[in-house]
Every structure is written in C-alpha cells, then in structure tokens.
Amino acid sequence: MNYEYKQQFRQALVEWFNREKRDLPWRHTTEPYHIWVSEVMLQQTRVDTVIPYYNRFIERFPTAEALAYAPEQELLKLWEGLGYYSRARNLQAGVREVVETYNSVVPDNRADISKLKGVGPYTAGAILSIAYGKPEHAVDGNVMRVLSRVLHIKEDIALPKTRKVFEEAVEYLIDPDNTSSFNQGLMELGALICTPTSPKCLLCPVRDYCIAFEEGDAAELPVKTKKVKMKELDYDVMVVENNEGYYLLEKRPEEGLLANMWQFPMLQRGKENIKEKYGLEIAEQRLLLKFKHIFSHLTWHIDSYHATGIEINTLPENVQWFTKEQIADLPMPVPMSKIWSQITE
C-alpha cells in the first residue's frame, strides 16, 4: 500500500468510525484507568455483557486507589458472572503497582506499562492509543481478521509469532493524528462489518483498499489452525443443607481455574464420594438441574442435587457452613449461581 493509498485508507476508516461508532460508556472518557478496566473486561467477553459490569465497577471503584486495596472477595463478587476471574486479580495487582510505583498515574509509555501485572501487548497499546493518543499498535482478533483481508496476509494467526506481522502492519498504517479513532476503528470494523463469517463487504468503508475483496476470498481469511480438542469432565454437585438451614460450600484453591471462588461440593462422577472427600453422610437427595458449562479449554457436565447431610468427620479447612444471607455475599462461579438459583427461587 503506497503513501497515497495509506492516507486514503486512514481517512476512510477514521471518518467511518467517528460517524458510526457504537455509544459505549468507556468511549466517553480518556481516563487511562477507566480505559484499562474496559479493555480487561472486554477480553473474550461480548460488549453487551460488559456494559453493566463496567458501569457498576467504575461506580464502586472510580479511581485506581479505590480498587488497589479493595478486599478480593468484594472484587470477585462484583466480577461474578463475567468469568475468567484471573483477569480481575491481575487488574487489581497491576493497579496496585500503579498506585505504589507511579503515584497512581498509569504509565504513558509501552516499556513501563508493559511491566504491570496482566498488561499484555494489546492492552498496553489500547491504553496508550486511546487514553494518551500515542501511535501504538493494539492487535486483537478483530484487528488481525481485518488486516489479514485488507493486506491479504496468509500467515496462521493461531501461531504466536504471527502477531508480530500484524503489529508491524498497524505501525505502518496507523494515523498518528487520530490514533484512538484509528485503532478503535479497526476493532469496530472487525466487530460489526468484517466479521468471522459472512463479512459485509459491500458495507465496508475500506473495501476499495482491501485485497481480499478484490480477490473475492475474504471469507477464507484469516488462516487459523483448529483448536486442540476440548477436555470433558463429569461432576455431581451437591447443595448440602443441614438440619439448621445452613449450606455447605468450599473455597477453591488460590491458584488455577476459578481461584478463591466458592462452590458447592463437587464430586467427579465415578471417582469421588462425599463421605471420603468431605466427611459427610447424605440422608436424602433430589435432582435439581442437569446442564453443561463450557470454559475456553474444558467442559463441565454437571448433575446437581439438593441434599440433606450429616457431618460425621471434621470438615476440611476450606469447607464451611453458610446461611442463605451469607451466601448472597460470596463470589461464586456461574455454574454454582445457576444451581443456587434453583434453591432460592
């Protein structure tokens, strides 16, 4: 793409974005901390889902200082339902670094901002370009899809090394006078027009500069190898209630999937029993709900039961009895909230 074409491409993209962009709450601010929160929430999550979470989060934690030392359980409760809870922990850890190391000012350069916990190349570029107007690349899946078609890039986007190709492409194309609108325009184009399947090429503001549109093979790009087969696990989840109306929950480990979240006793079907694992004797039980919950890398197949239980041994340290009122304040994964709603409703 020569200089004149590059200028025309920039202008077409920026003008389209400024005219057609969705009205989203994080687009009403250039506060770096707020942009950071929005970008973390938007990772692997739909925009419509994020909006109410973002609004509640900013209302509760309006500044970096407010979030930095908030209790983790309160943070996780506010994040409940968004999934990928390590994002919330990493966000808080990174914000705490900003408060302690940078006097509560989010760094305005890639070297320093990239040192913060949970801030990868994309998040760094998004904050720098949107909040600070720096001509920095912010390459996510939408951007790779758009540019693979515009520039006819056929490298496999599933390979980590390929990201560098797209980062260099953005650095070459980016409008230094409109970095925020340019980067957000690429993302918006990928979300609304240049979609994974059935791209709306005739509505695209940059189709005149798109090689894939000219070649007629936009639907075949980007090139991406298939994911590894998903792991499947079968669980029985027991909502155990004692004679005093208390319910048994366990806290998940501090590391790994759904770290520090609370769940009802989970038994891997055919491999664990509640007596050995929790020191409980079940008097009776009734089926509540059967469903599956899909994570990015595994699927839980869950059969859930409401059971009455008698404690026969000392409970493990991470297992406690709670009232209904106390459970309302505990951060629980989506599958557990789904099961709990069958009890409370």
Secondary structure, DSSP 8 states (H G I E B T S, - for coil): --HHHHHHHHHHHHHHHHHH----GGGG---HHHHHHHHHHHTTS-HHHHHHHHHHHHHH--SHHHHHTS-HHHHHHHHTTS--THHHHHHHHHHHHHHHHSTT---SSHHHHTTSTT--HHHHHHHHHHTS--------HHHHHHHHHHTT--S-TTSTTHHHHHHHHHHHH--TTSHHHHHHHHHHHHHHTS-SSS--GGG-TTGGG-HHHHHT-GGG-S--------EEEEEEEEEEE-TTS-EEEEE--SSSTTTT-EE--EEETTT--HHHHH-EEEEEEEEEEEEEEE-SSEEEEEEEEEEEEEE-S---TTEEEE-HHHHTTS---HHHHHHHHHHH-
